[in-house]
Amino acid sequence: MKLLEVKNLRTYFTISQGTVKAVDDVSFDLDHGEALGIVGESGCGKTTSALSIAKLLPKEGKIVGGEILLEGEDLAKLSDEEIQKHRWNDVSICFQGAMNALNPVMKIGEQIAEAIVLHHKSSEKDAMKKAAELLELVEIPGERINNYPHEFSGGMKQRVMIAMALACDPKIIIGDEPTTALDVMVQAQILNLLERLRTEFDMGFILITHDLSILAETCDKIAVMYAGRIVEKGSSEDIFQRTGHPYTKKLIKCFPDIKGKKTMMEGIPGAPPNMLEIPSGCPFHPRCEYAEEVCRTSMPDNIERHQGHFVACHKWEVIRSER
Ligand code: SF4
């Protein structure tokens, strides 16, 4: 049985202007010790997918279809009360800029211990001991539990947030842009740390980012999202070496390749669609240089084109044959 199976998930937001299909028919899975990257521009549905797993949606959002199977149990069907036992204990989320959420007037150790007491019902003494162990785990000396957040750098604060996410030994950690506010060196250190912890504890890891380049080294498989849907999904090699979707291709060219030959970075023309007025046919067609008439009228199915490699594009063969 898979650790996590998300099947045909639909999460919609009802706002005064209408219904936003933020996540529309999204499927992916994750095994113990596996890392999945979810990538796309702002508003593509990647964060909503993560929030749906932990049922942390804002009040306008609702899961209207599909399943979220955690070791076979459908989280989508659980009440707010029932999902509580899975948050932190089974699924932890480390949010973008979460380091700024640390309480400035509370010692680091007390903040980590608070989460342990709340979710593990430990004594305060045991929780402080575990807080020091968790700091060591994220490569911060345990005695620093007595420091305040202002005594930590940005990278160290993000490590503290990871320590908090680990506090209840979750089966899955979701990192939503966990390194966005950090410089490149610190970003690499944090990603290496997450990689080490994932292997050491055989956890599932979902990394959400707008930067496809950081997924190449970090993730076993990658899902590319556009306008609430997955447009391409496969192994890291599928996505980078056998790219089948024009949007993925553009995302790859948005970031410098530090290993390969020098190429010009390119932006993606146009802007992501207004989610209240998603274009007809393939939602990417107004921005796609390969678009033909069929793209304007018919939504391409997301079909498995080759073992585990799914692409939703009418012209995937043309795209994949280009190097
Ligand atoms: Fe471009 Fe057409 Fe493929 Fe959509 S289906 S990505 S518009 S070629």
Residues whose N, C-alpha, C, O or C-beta is under 5 A from the ligand:
A	BS01	SF4	P246 C282 F284 H285 C288 Y290 A291 E292 C295 P300 A312 C313 H314 K315
